[in-house]
Amino acid sequence: MFDRITFHPEILRGRACIRGMRIPVPVIVGRIAHGVSFDEMLTTRILSRRTFSRPSSTLPG
């Protein structure tokens, strides 16, 4: 379920981040909490579709 979230002491000082992107999970959660949609995050390059390469039925949002 959480295979896209990683913790590594040498990346972002061990903070939870999106695998391969170095985007802290709290950034994504905060944007969702403020009403930013998954599609908006993709268009503003916060996220990449390449990162979420599963079928669209399993994409968040």
N, CA, C and O atoms as a MOPAC input file, in Angstrom:
PM7 MOZYME 1SCF
protein

 N      0.81100 1    -1.19200 1     0.00000 1
 C      0.00000 1     0.00000 1     0.00000 1
 C      0.85800 1     1.26200 1     0.00000 1
 O      0.52700 1     2.22700 1    -0.68900 1
 N      1.94600 1     1.27500 1     0.75300 1
 C      2.78100 1     2.46800 1     0.85200 1
 C      4.11600 1     2.27500 1     0.13900 1
 O      5.14300 1     2.75500 1     0.61900 1
 N      4.11800 1     1.58500 1    -0.99000 1
 C      5.36300 1     1.34000 1    -1.70200 1
 C      5.92000 1     2.59000 1    -2.37000 1
 O      7.06100 1     2.57100 1    -2.83300 1
 N      5.16300 1     3.66000 1    -2.43400 1
 C      5.62500 1     4.91700 1    -3.04500 1
 C      6.20700 1     5.87100 1    -2.00500 1
 O      6.72000 1     6.93000 1    -2.36700 1
 N      6.13800 1     5.51900 1    -0.73200 1
 C      6.67900 1     6.35600 1     0.34700 1
 C      7.93500 1     5.69300 1     0.87900 1
 O      7.92500 1     4.50900 1     1.21500 1
 N      9.01800 1     6.45900 1     0.95700 1
 C     10.27100 1     5.89300 1     1.44500 1
 C     10.82400 1     6.71800 1     2.60500 1
 O     10.50600 1     7.89600 1     2.76700 1
 N     11.64900 1     6.06900 1     3.39300 1
 C     12.38100 1     6.70000 1     4.48700 1
 C     13.83300 1     6.29100 1     4.31700 1
 O     14.13800 1     5.09800 1     4.31100 1
 N     14.71800 1     7.23400 1     4.18200 1
 C     16.13400 1     6.92000 1     4.07500 1
 C     16.90300 1     8.02300 1     4.78200 1
 O     16.70800 1     9.20100 1     4.48400 1
 N     17.77900 1     7.65400 1     5.72100 1
 C     18.46300 1     8.66100 1     6.51900 1
 C     19.28200 1     9.66900 1     5.70400 1
 O     19.51800 1    10.78500 1     6.16700 1
 N     19.71100 1     9.29400 1     4.51300 1
 C     20.53600 1    10.18500 1     3.71300 1
 C     19.72100 1    11.03200 1     2.72500 1
 O     20.28100 1    11.87900 1     2.02800 1
 N     18.42300 1    10.80800 1     2.66400 1
 C     17.55500 1    11.58500 1     1.78200 1
 C     16.57300 1    12.35800 1     2.64800 1
 O     15.79900 1    11.76900 1     3.40100 1
 N     16.60900 1    13.65700 1     2.53900 1
 C     15.74700 1    14.54900 1     3.33300 1
 C     15.82800 1    14.25600 1     4.83000 1
 O     14.84300 1    14.37200 1     5.55900 1
 N     17.02100 1    13.87500 1     5.26500 1
 C     17.26900 1    13.58200 1     6.69300 1
 C     16.30600 1    12.55200 1     7.27300 1
 O     15.94300 1    12.62300 1     8.44700 1
 N     15.90000 1    11.60400 1     6.45000 1
 C     15.06000 1    10.51700 1     6.92400 1
 C     13.57400 1    10.80300 1     6.94200 1
 O     12.78700 1     9.97600 1     7.40500 1
 N     13.17700 1    11.97200 1     6.44100 1
 C     11.74500 1    12.29800 1     6.39800 1
 C     11.05800 1    11.45000 1     5.33800 1
 O     11.67200 1    11.06500 1     4.34300 1
 N      9.79300 1    11.16800 1     5.55800 1
 C      9.00800 1    10.41400 1     4.58200 1
 C      8.90900 1    11.22400 1     3.29200 1
 O      8.56700 1    12.40700 1     3.31700 1
 N      9.21100 1    10.57900 1     2.16500 1
 C      9.12500 1    11.27400 1     0.89200 1
 C      8.59100 1    10.34100 1    -0.18800 1
 O      8.55700 1     9.12200 1    -0.02100 1
 N      8.17700 1    10.94100 1    -1.29400 1
 C      7.69300 1    10.17600 1    -2.43200 1
 C      8.91300 1     9.55800 1    -3.11200 1
 O      9.86000 1    10.26200 1    -3.46300 1
 N      8.88400 1     8.25100 1    -3.29200 1
 C     10.01500 1     7.52300 1    -3.84900 1
 C     10.46300 1     8.12500 1    -5.18000 1
 O      9.65100 1     8.35500 1    -6.07600 1
 N     11.75600 1     8.37300 1    -5.29300 1
 C     12.35000 1     8.85500 1    -6.51500 1
 C     12.15200 1    10.33000 1    -6.81200 1
 O     12.61900 1    10.81700 1    -7.84100 1
 N     11.47200 1    11.04800 1    -5.93500 1
 C     11.18100 1    12.44600 1    -6.22800 1
 C     11.68800 1    13.41600 1    -5.17000 1
 O     11.79500 1    14.61200 1    -5.44400 1
 N     11.99700 1    12.94600 1    -3.99500 1
 C     12.43000 1    13.79600 1    -2.88700 1
 C     11.42000 1    14.88300 1    -2.56200 1
 O     11.78500 1    16.01000 1    -2.22800 1
 N     10.16700 1    14.53400 1    -2.66300 1
 C      9.09400 1    15.44000 1    -2.25300 1
 C      8.58300 1    14.92900 1    -0.91400 1
 O      8.09800 1    13.80100 1    -0.83200 1
 N      8.68300 1    15.73900 1     0.13800 1
 C      8.21400 1    15.29000 1     1.45000 1
 C      6.70700 1    15.00300 1     1.43700 1
 O      5.92400 1    15.75500 1     0.85700 1
 N      6.32800 1    13.92100 1     2.07400 1
 C      4.91600 1    13.54600 1     2.14800 1
 C      4.06600 1    14.66100 1     2.75000 1
 O      2.95900 1    14.89200 1     2.26400 1
 N      4.53500 1    15.37300 1     3.79800 1
 C      3.70600 1    16.46100 1     4.33700 1
 C      3.36700 1    17.55200 1     3.30600 1
 O      2.33000 1    18.20400 1     3.42300 1
 N      4.21900 1    17.75400 1     2.31300 1
 C      3.92200 1    18.73000 1     1.26200 1
 C      2.69500 1    18.28100 1     0.47200 1
 O      1.79300 1    19.07600 1     0.21000 1
 N      2.66900 1    17.01700 1     0.09900 1
 C      1.54200 1    16.47500 1    -0.66600 1
 C      0.27200 1    16.48400 1     0.17000 1
 O     -0.78800 1    16.89300 1    -0.30400 1
 N      0.38000 1    16.03600 1     1.40800 1
 C     -0.78800 1    15.99900 1     2.29500 1
 C     -1.32500 1    17.41300 1     2.53000 1
 O     -2.53700 1    17.62800 1     2.53500 1
 N     -0.43200 1    18.35800 1     2.72100 1
 C     -0.84400 1    19.74300 1     2.92500 1
 C     -1.58800 1    20.30700 1     1.72300 1
 O     -2.58900 1    21.00700 1     1.87500 1
 N     -1.09800 1    20.00100 1     0.54100 1
 C     -1.77600 1    20.49300 1    -0.66700 1
 C     -3.15500 1    19.86200 1    -0.82100 1
 O     -4.11000 1    20.53300 1    -1.21100 1
 N     -3.25600 1    18.57400 1    -0.51600 1
 C     -4.56200 1    17.91000 1    -0.57200 1
 C     -5.50400 1    18.54800 1     0.44400 1
 O     -6.67400 1    18.78700 1     0.14500 1
 N     -4.99300 1    18.82400 1     1.64400 1
 C     -5.80700 1    19.44700 1     2.69000 1
 C     -6.30600 1    20.83100 1     2.28000 1
 O     -7.36000 1    21.27400 1     2.73700 1
 N     -5.54900 1    21.51400 1     1.41900 1
 C     -5.95100 1    22.83900 1     0.94700 1
 C     -6.74900 1    22.78600 1    -0.35100 1
 O     -6.99400 1    23.81500 1    -0.98100 1
 N     -7.14900 1    21.58900 1    -0.74200 1
 C     -8.04200 1    21.44800 1    -1.88500 1
 C     -7.39100 1    21.30200 1    -3.24100 1
 O     -8.08300 1    21.34600 1    -4.25800 1
 N     -6.07900 1    21.12700 1    -3.28900 1
 C     -5.40400 1    20.93900 1    -4.57200 1
 C     -5.66100 1    19.50400 1    -5.04800 1
 O     -5.41900 1    18.54700 1    -4.31300 1
 N     -6.14700 1    19.36900 1    -6.26700 1
 C     -6.44800 1    18.03800 1    -6.80000 1
 C     -5.18200 1    17.35100 1    -7.29800 1
 O     -4.14800 1    17.98700 1    -7.50600 1
 N     -5.28700 1    16.05200 1    -7.48300 1
 C     -4.17300 1    15.27500 1    -8.01400 1
 C     -3.77800 1    15.80300 1    -9.39000 1
 O     -2.59000 1    15.93600 1    -9.68400 1
 N     -4.76300 1    16.10500 1   -10.23300 1
 C     -4.48300 1    16.63300 1   -11.57100 1
 C     -3.76500 1    17.98200 1   -11.50700 1
 O     -2.87600 1    18.24600 1   -12.31700 1
 N     -4.14000 1    18.83600 1   -10.55400 1
 C     -3.45700 1    20.12600 1   -10.39900 1
 C     -1.99900 1    19.92000 1    -9.99200 1
 O     -1.11600 1    20.64300 1   -10.45300 1
 N     -1.75000 1    18.94400 1    -9.13600 1
 C     -0.37400 1    18.66400 1    -8.73400 1
 C      0.43900 1    18.16600 1    -9.92300 1
 O      1.62600 1    18.47200 1   -10.03800 1
 N     -0.19200 1    17.40400 1   -10.80300 1
 C      0.51000 1    16.94200 1   -12.00000 1
 C      0.82700 1    18.09700 1   -12.93200 1
 O      1.92900 1    18.16700 1   -13.47700 1
 N     -0.13100 1    19.01200 1   -13.12600 1
 C      0.09000 1    20.10900 1   -14.06600 1
 C      1.06900 1    21.14800 1   -13.53800 1
 O      1.69800 1    21.85700 1   -14.32400 1
 N      1.20700 1    21.24700 1   -12.22400 1
 C      2.17800 1    22.18700 1   -11.65800 1
 C      3.51600 1    21.50700 1   -11.39100 1
 O      4.39900 1    22.08200 1   -10.75500 1
 N      3.65500 1    20.30200 1   -11.87300 1
 C      4.89800 1    19.52100 1   -11.77500 1
 C      5.30800 1    19.19800 1   -10.34300 1
 O      6.48300 1    18.94500 1   -10.07700 1
 N      4.36000 1    19.20300 1    -9.43000 1
 C      4.66300 1    18.74300 1    -8.07700 1
 C      4.86800 1    17.23600 1    -8.13000 1
 O      5.75600 1    16.68900 1    -7.47600 1
 N      4.03800 1    16.58400 1    -8.91200 1
 C      4.14400 1    15.13900 1    -9.10500 1
 C      4.35700 1    14.83600 1   -10.57600 1
 O      4.14400 1    15.68900 1   -11.43800 1
 N      4.77200 1    13.63700 1   -10.84600 1
 C      4.97500 1    13.19700 1   -12.22200 1
 C      4.13500 1    11.95600 1   -12.47200 1
 O      4.08900 1    11.06400 1   -11.62500 1
 N      3.47200 1    11.88100 1   -13.61700 1
 C      2.70500 1    10.67900 1   -13.95000 1
 C      3.59600 1     9.45800 1   -13.98600 1
 O      3.13600 1     8.34800 1   -13.71600 1
 N      4.86200 1     9.64400 1   -14.31400 1
 C      5.79900 1     8.52800 1   -14.34500 1
 C      5.89000 1     7.87400 1   -12.96800 1
 O      6.02100 1     6.65400 1   -12.86900 1
 N      5.82100 1     8.66900 1   -11.91500 1
 C      5.88900 1     8.14200 1   -10.55600 1
 C      4.67800 1     7.27400 1   -10.24900 1
 O      4.78500 1     6.27500 1    -9.53800 1
 N      3.52800 1     7.66100 1   -10.78900 1
 C      2.28900 1     6.93200 1   -10.55600 1
 C      1.90800 1     6.18400 1   -11.82600 1
 O      0.91800 1     6.51800 1   -12.47800 1
 N      2.69000 1     5.17900 1   -12.17100 1
 C      2.52700 1     4.48000 1   -13.44000 1
 C      1.52200 1     3.34000 1   -13.38800 1
 O      1.40100 1     2.59200 1   -14.35800 1
 N      0.81200 1     3.18900 1   -12.30300 1
 C     -0.21900 1     2.15400 1   -12.19700 1
 C     -1.42900 1     2.55900 1   -13.02500 1
 O     -1.55300 1     3.71700 1   -13.42500 1
 N     -2.32400 1     1.60300 1   -13.28300 1
 C     -3.56700 1     1.96400 1   -13.99900 1
 C     -4.31800 1     3.07400 1   -13.27200 1
 O     -4.24400 1     3.16800 1   -12.04700 1
 N     -5.03000 1     3.90100 1   -13.99900 1
 C     -5.66300 1     5.08400 1   -13.41900 1
 C     -6.63300 1     4.76300 1   -12.29100 1
 O     -6.89300 1     5.62300 1   -11.44900 1
 N     -7.17300 1     3.55500 1   -12.25200 1
 C     -8.11800 1     3.21400 1   -11.19100 1
 C     -7.43800 1     3.16400 1    -9.82300 1
 O     -8.12200 1     3.19200 1    -8.80100 1
 N     -6.10300 1     3.09100 1    -9.78300 1
 C     -5.40300 1     3.04700 1    -8.49800 1
 C     -4.70400 1     4.35000 1    -8.16600 1
 O     -4.03400 1     4.44800 1    -7.13800 1
 N     -4.85000 1     5.36000 1    -9.02800 1
 C     -4.22600 1     6.64900 1    -8.75000 1
 C     -4.97600 1     7.36900 1    -7.63400 1
 O     -6.20100 1     7.28400 1    -7.55100 1
 N     -4.24500 1     8.07600 1    -6.77800 1
 C     -4.93300 1     8.83500 1    -5.73200 1
 C     -5.75900 1     9.96600 1    -6.32800 1
 O     -5.45000 1    10.47800 1    -7.40400 1
 N     -6.80700 1    10.34600 1    -5.61600 1
 C     -7.61000 1    11.47700 1    -6.05100 1
 C     -8.80900 1    11.00500 1    -6.73300 1
 O     -9.62400 1    11.81200 1    -7.18000 1

